[in-house]
Amino acid sequence: MSDAETGPDVDPVTLEILRNQLESVAAEMGHVLIRGAYSPNIKERQDCSTALFDADGRMVAQAEHIPVHLGAMPDAVEVVLEKDPKPGDVFVVNDPFAGGTHLPDVTLVSTVAPDDEIVGYAVSRAHHADVGGSAPGSMPPGAREIYEEGLRLPAVRLVDGGEPNEAVRDLILANVRTPDEREADLRAQRAANARAEERVGELLDEHGDALLDAFDAVIDYSRERVEGELRELPDGTYRARDVLEGDGVTDAEIPVAVTVTVDGAAIDVDFAGTADQVDGNLNAPFSVAKSAVYFVVRAVTDPEIPPNHGCYEPVSISAPEGSLLDPSSPAAVVGGNVETSQRVTDVTLAALAEAVPDAIPAGGQGTMNNLIVGDRGGEFTYYETIGGGFGARPSRDGMDGVQVGMTNTLNTPVEALEAAYPLRVERYALRPSSGGDGRYRGGLGLERTVTVETDATVSLLTERRRTAPRGLDGGEDGATGRNLIDGEAVPAKTAVDVAAGTTVSVLTPGGGGHGDPTERDPEARERDRRDGKVED
């Protein structure tokens, strides 16, 4: 603990105890959700997030799950607060223009009222493998408007005063391809939120009003810690620019520009110069852009600072209305959450590399490599994001075959994948020599090849197939990725109906290298050759 004041009613020792207890509530919510889910995407890959908010809608504690979910959760709570919630209510929302991020990410917001008085809100967000729309998996690469992407839910009561709203449940299940799986995953989310209310009730019994005082104190503590970290950054204005490789409708490059201004204990991030909203689905709701910036700020400050509302108070973010990062309805947005968010992370990190070069890695893979396989009859939908190369750090190599940036999921184990879907994994391996050379080598990308054993639709939503992850300080760029169907290259963003026996290969990008390659330790080069990480 620092010497910063933590409020008159909570002494530092008590605050530390309560902070850890609140964070344990958020973490336990995540455990309940993951254990109770049915779909492999949530149960195996853990594509979900959980958090606890106070009665004013401020995030008090979050589990360390998916970055793109967590920074956007406050918008969902803000929308629910406008609906006059009462004890026993559970709201469901996925509308990207009213509290959501993209339609597959379904959020449940439950009142926390153990004694019939609302003291907070429990929030769970999970990526559902299908929510309707024009293609299995609800991530059609060529979508031009949100109506093609699936069922759109404004904040509506799924449970009303403790009574399940069966009409809303039935409406949801009638508009998805895998209703049994969706119903089971929604039940798991409800159970996670209910666990939060149970645990908060126990803490209130133990601590009384000191628990509610701790909400303010924890937020103040995190804000003061982040402000202290920001004061250590050199004041100045820093800029960067990058591009997205087409929007699924055209292949034209889409610029993403940022100006970052550090001024004492505050940081301003302005995306003026970014493209107008596009015809395809790479538009990102402003909440997604905010999530990416918050992630970067946490990365360049002390990651041990408790993540809550206070962390984000010193950060101001702006993007032009009607732009790629603040689109107007009915823009298609499903790719904005998974791909544009990655580019926002990339450019914001690149801008800050001038300010804190010792804290910024070379470019990571910069994509989530979204692969979706499903049948139009609704028998199954498989969704996965595939890891790749993490950029080399100023003092060590990048990591091989990991999720980078705005996602933090696991992979689907081969055994679980083959047991759940009519798919067979033919190859799952690192890509030798895909990391950029340098004093420190970029991380390696992956190759995943799957045979589809039934007629199905394959959707690919990927990036970094033309523009390589950048090396830093003289390091070489990482390798670009490739998508193959039966060995033939296909575009970065495509949907194809395939016959049984078709193979789909996703070769993911490597990370950029850091530093002059001539300065790499000869022993490290020999180790790379011995381990098969480079090709002779």
NUFINU-442338 format. One line per 8 residues: number of its first residue (from 1); for each residue y, x, z of C-alpha. Coordinates in nm, 4 decimals, m for minus. Each point is the difference from the previous one (the first is absolute). Last residue first. Layout:
N
NUM> Y,X,Z ~ ... $
END
This chain:
536
536> m2.3902,1.7873,m4.1675 ~ 0.0646,m0.3499,0.1285 ~ 0.1817,m0.0393,0.3290 ~ m0.1052,m0.1881,0.3131 ~ m0.3601,0.1140,m0.0399 ~ m0.0239,0.1263,0.3574 ~ m0.0578,0.3599,m0.1124 ~ 0.2870,m0.0177,m0.2459 $
528> 0.2429,m0.1373,0.2604 ~ m0.1223,0.2572,0.2536 ~ 0.0711,0.2776,m0.2478 ~ 0.3504,m0.1330,m0.0512 ~ 0.0546,m0.0195,0.3762 ~ m0.1176,0.3590,0.0363 ~ 0.2463,0.1039,m0.2692 ~ 0.2857,m0.1535,0.2068 $
520> 0.2347,m0.1862,m0.2331 ~ 0.3226,0.1836,m0.0719 ~ m0.0445,0.0020,m0.3779 ~ m0.0099,m0.3815,0.0130 ~ 0.3669,m0.0108,0.1153 ~ 0.0517,m0.2726,0.2584 ~ m0.1461,m0.3470,0.0541 ~ m0.2534,m0.1656,m0.2287 $
512> 0.0121,m0.3619,m0.1107 ~ m0.2691,m0.2460,0.0983 ~ m0.2865,m0.1125,m0.2224 ~ m0.0104,m0.3226,m0.1975 ~ m0.2938,m0.2452,0.0037 ~ m0.2839,m0.0251,m0.2479 ~ m0.1072,m0.3648,m0.0159 ~ m0.3171,m0.0678,m0.1956 $
504> m0.1335,m0.3419,m0.1001 ~ m0.3488,m0.0366,m0.1430 ~ m0.1134,m0.3109,m0.1879 ~ m0.3578,m0.1146,0.0550 ~ 0.0791,m0.3723,0.0121 ~ 0.2746,m0.0873,m0.2449 ~ 0.3716,0.0632,0.0500 ~ 0.3168,m0.2112,0.0028 $
496> 0.2912,0.2430,0.0094 ~ 0.3214,0.0137,0.2052 ~ 0.2372,0.2936,m0.0422 ~ 0.2592,0.2143,0.1715 ~ m0.0472,0.3742,m0.0372 ~ m0.1232,m0.0516,m0.3530 ~ m0.3626,0.0530,m0.1064 ~ m0.1844,0.3217,m0.0862 $
488> m0.3495,m0.0432,m0.1395 ~ m0.3013,0.1182,0.2025 ~ m0.1528,m0.3439,0.0412 ~ 0.3319,m0.1083,0.1510 ~ 0.2159,0.2963,0.0986 ~ 0.3155,0.0353,0.2131 ~ 0.1681,0.3386,0.0358 ~ 0.2152,0.1726,0.2646 $
480> 0.2599,0.2735,m0.0417 ~ m0.0696,0.3487,0.1301 ~ 0.2247,0.1450,0.2714 ~ 0.3200,0.1823,m0.0885 ~ 0.0301,0.3727,0.0567 ~ 0.1691,0.1555,0.3006 ~ 0.3362,0.1713,m0.0461 ~ 0.1686,m0.1496,0.3072 $
472> m0.1707,m0.3357,m0.0442 ~ m0.2608,m0.1331,m0.2405 ~ 0.0474,m0.3468,m0.1363 ~ m0.2662,m0.2648,m0.0353 ~ m0.0479,m0.0337,m0.3774 ~ 0.1676,m0.2560,m0.2233 ~ m0.2371,m0.1500,m0.2584 ~ m0.2900,m0.1563,0.1966 $
464> 0.1957,0.0156,0.3246 ~ m0.0362,m0.3753,0.0562 ~ m0.2721,m0.2652,0.0388 ~ m0.0772,m0.3703,m0.0223 ~ m0.3459,m0.0452,m0.1472 ~ m0.1674,m0.3381,m0.0438 ~ m0.3645,m0.0441,m0.0975 ~ m0.1244,m0.3502,m0.0773 $
456> m0.3721,m0.0681,0.0276 ~ m0.3356,m0.0417,m0.1724 ~ m0.2602,0.1383,0.2386 ~ m0.1256,0.3421,0.1118 ~ 0.3356,0.1788,m0.0044 ~ m0.0690,0.3729,0.0097 ~ 0.2419,0.1982,0.2181 ~ 0.1483,0.3447,m0.0452 $
448> 0.2309,0.1444,0.2667 ~ 0.1653,0.3351,m0.0654 ~ 0.2288,0.1404,0.2657 ~ 0.3206,0.2042,0.0122 ~ 0.0296,0.3400,0.1597 ~ 0.2699,0.1070,0.2453 ~ 0.2764,0.2327,m0.1122 ~ m0.0509,0.3724,0.0507 $
440> 0.2228,0.2135,0.2227 ~ 0.1586,0.3070,m0.1505 ~ m0.0237,m0.2166,m0.3042 ~ m0.2398,m0.1704,m0.2373 ~ 0.0158,m0.3762,m0.0432 ~ m0.3067,m0.1939,0.1116 ~ m0.2263,m0.1339,m0.2767 ~ m0.1966,0.3249,m0.0247 $
432> m0.3306,m0.1687,0.0936 ~ 0.0065,m0.3817,0.0183 ~ m0.1682,m0.1051,0.3279 ~ m0.3031,m0.2255,m0.0217 ~ m0.1313,m0.3563,m0.0166 ~ m0.2371,m0.0572,m0.2888 ~ m0.2319,m0.2777,m0.1153 ~ 0.0954,m0.2695,0.2506 $
424> m0.1859,m0.3214,m0.0834 ~ 0.1702,m0.3383,0.0010 ~ m0.1268,m0.3555,0.0448 ~ 0.1938,m0.0211,0.3292 ~ m0.0614,m0.0037,0.3768 ~ m0.2976,0.2353,0.0382 ~ 0.1293,0.2435,m0.2637 ~ 0.3392,0.0248,0.1679 $
416> m0.1415,0.0316,0.3495 ~ m0.2352,0.2818,m0.1009 ~ 0.2692,0.1823,m0.1976 ~ 0.2388,m0.0097,0.2953 ~ 0.3246,m0.1822,m0.0885 ~ 0.2761,0.2552,0.0410 ~ 0.2267,0.0024,0.3036 ~ 0.3521,m0.1376,m0.0092 $
408> 0.3289,0.1690,0.0799 ~ 0.2280,m0.1190,m0.2748 ~ 0.3683,0.0683,m0.0537 ~ m0.0146,0.3731,m0.0498 ~ m0.3304,0.1617,m0.0866 ~ m0.3608,m0.1087,0.0392 ~ m0.2249,0.3034,0.0094 ~ m0.2167,0.1904,m0.2493 $
400> 0.0964,0.3576,0.0848 ~ 0.2719,0.0982,0.2493 ~ 0.2828,0.2305,m0.1038 ~ m0.0121,0.3688,0.0789 ~ 0.1978,0.1521,0.2853 ~ 0.3410,0.1363,0.1051 ~ 0.2599,m0.1786,m0.2132 ~ m0.2452,m0.2890,m0.0530 $
392> m0.2030,m0.0562,m0.3151 ~ 0.0103,m0.3524,m0.1374 ~ m0.2723,m0.2494,0.0897 ~ m0.2512,m0.0528,m0.2784 ~ m0.1833,m0.3237,m0.0645 ~ m0.1278,m0.3109,0.1730 ~ m0.1222,m0.3188,m0.1657 ~ 0.1343,m0.3474,0.0717 $
384> m0.2742,m0.2585,m0.0066 ~ m0.0619,m0.3613,m0.0885 ~ m0.3304,m0.1708,m0.0741 ~ m0.0017,m0.3729,m0.0728 ~ m0.3210,m0.2015,0.0015 ~ m0.1602,m0.3279,m0.1043 ~ 0.3262,m0.1651,m0.1039 ~ m0.1010,m0.1071,m0.3488 $
376> 0.2596,0.2289,m0.1521 ~ m0.1974,0.3042,0.1053 ~ 0.1562,0.2885,0.1860 ~ 0.0880,0.3686,m0.0220 ~ 0.3306,0.1358,0.1343 ~ 0.1009,0.3658,0.0034 ~ 0.3403,0.1001,0.1390 ~ 0.0714,0.3728,m0.0359 $
368> 0.2336,0.0076,0.3051 ~ 0.2545,0.2193,m0.1731 ~ 0.2290,0.2946,0.0738 ~ m0.2712,0.2677,m0.0041 ~ 0.1997,0.2122,0.2424 ~ 0.3116,0.1943,m0.0957 ~ 0.0646,0.3211,0.1908 ~ 0.0292,m0.0285,0.3753 $
360> 0.3244,m0.0471,0.1966 ~ 0.0661,0.1364,0.3491 ~ 0.0972,0.3608,m0.0761 ~ 0.2367,m0.1138,m0.2749 ~ 0.2089,m0.2083,0.2416 ~ 0.3241,m0.0934,m0.1764 ~ m0.0963,0.0856,m0.3570 ~ m0.3423,m0.1595,0.0461 $
352> 0.1815,m0.3142,0.1179 ~ 0.0589,m0.1172,m0.3563 ~ m0.3618,0.0698,m0.0957 ~ m0.1254,m0.1992,0.3005 ~ 0.2127,m0.2966,m0.1057 ~ m0.1143,0.0369,m0.3601 ~ m0.3709,0.0077,0.0865 ~ 0.0114,m0.2845,0.2530 $
344> 0.1789,m0.2236,m0.2493 ~ m0.2638,0.1025,m0.2543 ~ m0.2797,m0.1061,0.2316 ~ 0.1653,m0.3354,0.0713 ~ 0.0145,m0.0548,m0.3755 ~ m0.3797,0.0254,m0.0142 ~ m0.1596,m0.2189,0.2669 ~ 0.2684,m0.2480,0.1061 $
336> 0.1783,m0.0009,m0.3331 ~ m0.3238,m0.0644,m0.1845 ~ m0.0271,m0.3571,0.1283 ~ 0.3647,m0.0766,m0.0716 ~ 0.0352,m0.2382,m0.2963 ~ 0.3560,m0.1338,m0.0023 ~ 0.0482,m0.3690,0.0781 ~ 0.2179,0.0668,0.1955 $
328> 0.2657,0.2706,0.0089 ~ m0.0752,0.3680,0.0382 ~ 0.1248,0.2353,0.2736 ~ m0.1662,0.3351,m0.0711 ~ m0.0285,m0.0310,m0.3802 ~ 0.3551,m0.1319,m0.0040 ~ 0.1305,m0.3560,0.0196 ~ 0.2126,0.0825,0.3010 $
320> 0.0830,0.3715,0.0104 ~ m0.1855,0.1909,0.2728 ~ 0.1111,0.0834,0.3534 ~ m0.1499,0.1615,0.3090 ~ 0.1490,0.0813,0.3395 ~ m0.2037,0.1980,0.2545 ~ 0.1168,0.0496,0.3628 ~ m0.1674,m0.3310,0.1025 $
312> m0.3372,0.0907,m0.1503 ~ m0.1631,0.1858,0.2866 ~ 0.1279,m0.2593,0.2481 ~ m0.1988,m0.2799,m0.1608 ~ m0.3274,0.1708,0.0859 ~ m0.2029,0.3157,m0.0542 ~ m0.0232,0.2014,0.3231 ~ 0.1296,0.3509,m0.0829 $
304> m0.3040,0.2216,m0.0580 ~ 0.0826,0.0275,m0.3707 ~ 0.2998,0.2200,0.0902 ~ 0.2446,m0.0221,m0.2885 ~ m0.0606,0.0797,m0.3672 ~ m0.3086,m0.2240,m0.0300 ~ 0.1538,m0.2845,0.2011 ~ 0.2968,m0.0033,m0.2358 $
296> m0.2366,0.0037,m0.2981 ~ m0.1966,m0.2997,0.1295 ~ 0.3203,m0.1903,0.0694 ~ 0.1072,0.0620,m0.3591 ~ m0.3257,m0.1330,m0.1415 ~ 0.0075,m0.3078,0.2222 ~ 0.3584,m0.0737,m0.1039 ~ m0.0972,0.0072,m0.3678 $
288> m0.2808,m0.2444,0.0751 ~ 0.2361,m0.2355,0.1857 ~ 0.2305,0.0103,m0.3037 ~ m0.2702,m0.1642,m0.2092 ~ m0.1493,0.2424,m0.2528 ~ 0.0015,m0.0677,m0.3749 ~ m0.2960,0.1758,m0.1603 ~ m0.1435,m0.3263,m0.1356 $
280> 0.1318,m0.0064,m0.3556 ~ 0.3290,m0.1248,m0.1475 ~ 0.2078,0.2506,0.1958 ~ 0.2603,m0.0233,0.2737 ~ 0.2994,0.2204,m0.0765 ~ m0.0654,0.3704,0.0165 ~ 0.1070,0.2186,0.2932 ~ 0.3490,0.1468,m0.0219 $
272> 0.0998,m0.1276,0.3455 ~ m0.2962,0.0516,0.2336 ~ 0.2034,0.0816,0.3118 ~ m0.1503,0.1510,0.3165 ~ 0.2351,0.0460,0.2952 ~ m0.0965,0.2092,0.3023 ~ 0.1634,m0.0126,0.3404 ~ 0.0088,0.2303,0.3025 $
264> 0.2459,0.2444,m0.1575 ~ 0.0590,m0.0934,m0.3617 ~ m0.2951,0.0403,m0.2353 ~ 0.0563,m0.1553,m0.3400 ~ m0.2944,m0.0646,m0.2317 ~ 0.0684,m0.0938,m0.3611 ~ m0.2964,m0.1440,m0.1870 ~ m0.1075,m0.0624,m0.3585 $
256> m0.3061,m0.1758,m0.1436 ~ m0.0072,m0.0007,m0.3776 ~ m0.2440,m0.2152,m0.1991 ~ m0.1700,0.1703,m0.2943 ~ m0.0813,m0.2232,m0.2954 ~ m0.3711,m0.0753,m0.0421 ~ 0.0549,m0.3746,m0.0402 ~ m0.1580,m0.3059,0.1672 $
248> m0.1933,0.1799,0.2717 ~ 0.3220,0.1290,0.1549 ~ 0.0270,0.3412,m0.1594 ~ m0.0593,0.3458,0.1440 ~ 0.2228,m0.0043,0.3081 ~ 0.2764,0.2574,0.0155 ~ 0.1602,0.2537,0.2320 ~ 0.3476,0.0774,0.1330 $
240> 0.1342,0.1917,0.2984 ~ 0.3237,0.0324,0.1965 ~ 0.1222,0.1526,0.3258 ~ 0.3278,m0.0570,0.1811 ~ 0.0780,0.2068,0.3065 ~ m0.0426,0.0510,0.3708 ~ m0.2740,0.2477,0.0874 ~ m0.2844,m0.1661,0.1913 $
232> m0.0072,0.0625,0.3763 ~ 0.2191,m0.3038,0.0650 ~ m0.2719,m0.2081,m0.1632 ~ m0.2498,0.1066,0.2682 ~ 0.2325,m0.1085,0.2814 ~ 0.0602,m0.3325,m0.1709 ~ m0.3761,m0.0451,m0.0278 ~ m0.0463,0.0615,0.3736 $
224> 0.2866,m0.2327,0.0916 ~ m0.1424,m0.2784,m0.2155 ~ m0.3480,0.0456,0.1445 ~ 0.1266,m0.0228,0.3579 ~ 0.2159,m0.3033,m0.0686 ~ m0.2969,m0.1856,m0.1500 ~ m0.2221,0.0894,0.2952 ~ 0.2699,m0.1094,0.2475 $
216> 0.0621,m0.3344,m0.1663 ~ m0.3679,m0.0989,0.0005 ~ m0.0405,0.1597,0.3430 ~ 0.2259,m0.2635,0.1554 ~ m0.2526,m0.2583,m0.1184 ~ m0.2802,0.1881,0.1748 ~ 0.2071,0.0456,0.3165 ~ 0.0248,m0.3786,0.0141 $
208> m0.3494,m0.0215,0.1487 ~ m0.2028,0.3217,0.0035 ~ m0.3636,m0.0967,0.0547 ~ 0.0064,m0.3677,m0.0887 ~ 0.2279,0.0779,m0.2913 ~ m0.2412,0.2696,m0.1132 ~ m0.2912,m0.2465,0.0104 ~ 0.1971,m0.2511,m0.2059 $
200> 0.0839,0.2743,m0.2500 ~ m0.3733,0.0685,m0.0342 ~ m0.0914,m0.3621,m0.0696 ~ 0.2881,m0.0492,m0.2421 ~ m0.1004,0.3140,m0.1885 ~ m0.3625,m0.1116,m0.0154 ~ 0.1150,m0.3226,m0.1652 ~ 0.1661,0.2020,m0.2745 $
192> m0.3202,0.1890,m0.0728 ~ m0.2040,m0.3205,0.0061 ~ 0.2361,m0.1645,m0.2478 ~ m0.0342,0.3013,m0.2303 ~ m0.3786,m0.0178,0.0221 ~ 0.0090,m0.3708,m0.0812 ~ 0.2112,0.0803,m0.3069 ~ m0.2638,0.2523,m0.1075 $
184> m0.2779,m0.2578,0.0350 ~ 0.1925,m0.2604,m0.1992 ~ 0.0733,0.2482,m0.2762 ~ m0.3641,0.1060,m0.0260 ~ m0.1170,m0.3609,m0.0243 ~ 0.2751,m0.0794,m0.2532 ~ m0.0838,0.2745,m0.2532 ~ 0.1924,m0.0987,m0.3136 $
176> 0.3138,m0.1269,0.1704 ~ 0.2021,m0.3188,m0.0487 ~ m0.2127,m0.2604,0.1792 ~ m0.0260,0.2246,0.3065 ~ 0.3755,0.0066,0.0477 ~ 0.0449,m0.3756,m0.0336 ~ m0.2931,m0.0627,0.2341 ~ 0.1558,0.2172,0.2697 $
168> 0.3361,m0.1737,m0.0424 ~ m0.1636,m0.3429,0.0334 ~ m0.2125,0.1177,0.2938 ~ 0.3026,0.0759,0.2154 ~ m0.1839,0.1328,0.3045 ~ 0.1323,m0.1456,0.3295 ~ 0.1496,0.2461,0.2516 ~ 0.3562,m0.1194,m0.0452 $
160> m0.0396,m0.0016,m0.3769 ~ m0.2468,0.2553,m0.1387 ~ 0.0327,0.1066,m0.3641 ~ 0.3693,m0.0822,0.0271 ~ 0.1949,0.0969,m0.3103 ~ 0.2064,0.3085,m0.0879 ~ 0.0191,m0.0138,m0.3785 ~ m0.3374,0.0386,m0.1712 $
152> m0.0382,0.1039,m0.3619 ~ m0.3487,m0.0349,m0.1470 ~ m0.0692,0.2597,m0.2660 ~ 0.1491,0.2673,m0.2233 ~ 0.0751,m0.2016,m0.3128 ~ 0.2623,m0.2092,0.1826 ~ 0.1785,0.3227,0.0914 ~ 0.1292,0.0536,m0.3498 $
144> m0.0661,0.2442,m0.2845 ~ m0.3562,0.1001,0.0891 ~ m0.1496,0.2706,m0.2213 ~ m0.1863,0.1929,0.2710 ~ m0.1577,m0.3104,0.1593 ~ m0.0318,0.0697,0.3759 ~ m0.1515,m0.3226,0.1373 ~ m0.3447,0.1525,0.0532 $
136> m0.1568,m0.1991,m0.2804 ~ 0.2624,m0.0655,m0.2674 ~ 0.2519,m0.2781,m0.0736 ~ 0.0884,m0.0896,0.3562 ~ m0.2126,m0.0730,0.3040 ~ 0.0352,0.1655,0.3399 ~ m0.2750,0.2610,m0.0384 ~ m0.0977,0.3143,0.1928 $
128> 0.2152,m0.0939,0.2972 ~ 0.2230,0.2866,0.1180 ~ 0.0595,m0.0585,0.3694 ~ 0.3113,m0.0492,0.2138 ~ m0.0203,m0.0815,0.3692 ~ 0.2930,m0.0983,0.2202 ~ 0.0147,m0.0972,0.3659 ~ 0.3309,m0.1499,0.1111 $
120> 0.1944,0.0169,0.3241 ~ 0.0878,m0.1550,0.3334 ~ m0.0385,m0.3634,m0.1054 ~ m0.0360,m0.2211,0.3080 ~ m0.3209,m0.1995,0.0450 ~ m0.1317,0.2454,0.2626 ~ m0.1924,0.2250,m0.2424 ~ 0.2629,m0.0517,m0.2708 $
112> m0.0471,0.2522,m0.2796 ~ 0.0863,m0.1892,m0.3180 ~ m0.2141,0.0907,m0.2961 ~ 0.1056,0.1570,m0.3325 ~ m0.2783,0.0293,m0.2562 ~ 0.0710,0.2088,m0.3100 ~ m0.1879,m0.0069,m0.3300 ~ 0.0348,0.3109,m0.2159 $
104> m0.1570,m0.1148,m0.3283 ~ 0.3331,m0.1630,m0.0991 ~ 0.2246,0.3032,0.0129 ~ 0.2442,0.1046,0.2727 ~ 0.0615,m0.3078,0.2131 ~ 0.2940,m0.1396,0.1989 ~ 0.1628,m0.2409,m0.2417 ~ 0.0236,0.1465,m0.3503 $
96> m0.3395,0.1676,0.0210 ~ m0.1592,m0.3327,0.1032 ~ m0.3100,0.0894,0.2068 ~ 0.0365,m0.2180,0.3079 ~ m0.2253,m0.1633,0.2602 ~ 0.1454,m0.1332,0.3243 ~ m0.1916,m0.0453,0.3251 ~ 0.1522,m0.2360,0.2554 $
88> m0.1386,m0.0418,0.3530 ~ 0.3380,0.0213,0.1714 ~ 0.2848,m0.1136,m0.2249 ~ 0.1556,0.1435,m0.3143 ~ 0.3387,m0.1298,m0.1215 ~ m0.0582,0.0837,m0.3678 ~ 0.2849,0.2560,m0.0228 ~ m0.1908,0.2264,0.2383 $
80> m0.2841,0.0041,m0.2524 ~ 0.2241,0.1556,m0.2657 ~ 0.1094,0.2761,0.2383 ~ m0.3621,0.0646,0.0936 ~ m0.0903,0.0576,m0.3653 ~ 0.2996,0.2300,m0.0497 ~ m0.1035,0.2003,0.3067 ~ m0.3372,0.0756,m0.1667 $
72> 0.1498,0.2051,m0.2843 ~ m0.0005,0.3374,0.1732 ~ m0.3601,m0.0557,0.1050 ~ m0.1679,m0.1039,m0.3190 ~ 0.1024,0.2904,m0.2265 ~ m0.0940,0.2476,0.2732 ~ m0.3577,m0.1326,0.0436 ~ m0.1570,0.0496,0.3459 $
64> 0.1347,0.1784,0.3057 ~ 0.0036,m0.3012,0.2322 ~ 0.3405,m0.1439,0.0713 ~ 0.2128,m0.0550,0.3079 ~ 0.3280,m0.1713,0.0871 ~ 0.1082,m0.1334,m0.3395 ~ 0.3083,m0.2165,0.0446 ~ m0.0328,m0.3714,m0.0716 $
56> 0.2205,m0.1238,0.2820 ~ m0.3021,m0.1117,0.2073 ~ m0.1454,0.3513,m0.0130 ~ m0.2319,0.1286,m0.2707 ~ m0.3568,0.1390,0.0039 ~ m0.1645,0.1628,m0.3006 ~ m0.3128,0.0007,m0.2152 ~ m0.0896,0.1491,m0.3367 $
48> m0.2663,m0.0464,m0.2666 ~ m0.1860,0.1828,m0.2743 ~ m0.2678,0.1239,0.2391 ~ m0.2160,0.1366,m0.2842 ~ m0.3271,m0.1188,0.1516 ~ 0.0759,m0.3337,0.1680 ~ 0.3226,m0.0756,m0.1852 ~ m0.0942,0.0811,m0.3589 $
40> m0.3671,m0.0552,0.0826 ~ 0.0733,m0.3726,0.0477 ~ m0.1398,m0.1673,0.3122 ~ 0.2568,0.0776,0.2660 ~ m0.0843,m0.0210,0.3710 ~ m0.0370,0.3706,0.0731 ~ 0.3143,0.0908,m0.1951 ~ 0.2103,m0.2765,0.1523 $
32> m0.1165,0.0639,0.3556 ~ 0.0630,0.3748,m0.0331 ~ 0.3467,m0.0621,m0.1410 ~ 0.0935,m0.2309,0.2865 ~ m0.1246,0.2690,0.2373 ~ 0.2492,0.2436,m0.1517 ~ 0.2909,m0.2412,0.0473 ~ m0.1004,m0.0656,0.3633 $
24> m0.0468,0.3734,0.0600 ~ 0.3562,0.0583,m0.1213 ~ 0.1183,m0.2435,0.2667 ~ m0.2024,0.1778,0.2689 ~ 0.1316,0.3378,m0.1097 ~ 0.3569,m0.1199,0.0202 ~ m0.0644,m0.1639,0.3377 ~ m0.1265,0.3235,0.1547 $
16> 0.2800,0.2080,m0.1505 ~ 0.2590,m0.2523,0.1167 ~ m0.1401,m0.0001,0.3518 ~ 0.0350,0.3775,0.0168 ~ 0.3497,m0.0032,m0.1495 ~ 0.1401,m0.2647,0.2388 ~ 0.0557,m0.3458,m0.1423 ~ 0.2821,m0.2296,0.1155 $
8> 0.3061,0.2119,m0.0706 ~ m0.0859,0.0840,m0.3619 ~ m0.1864,0.2938,m0.1481 ~ 0.2699,0.2612,0.0225 ~ m0.0667,0.3104,m0.2055 ~ m0.1298,0.2924,0.2037 ~ m0.2860,0.0400,m0.2402 ~ m0.3551,m0.1119,0.0677 $
END
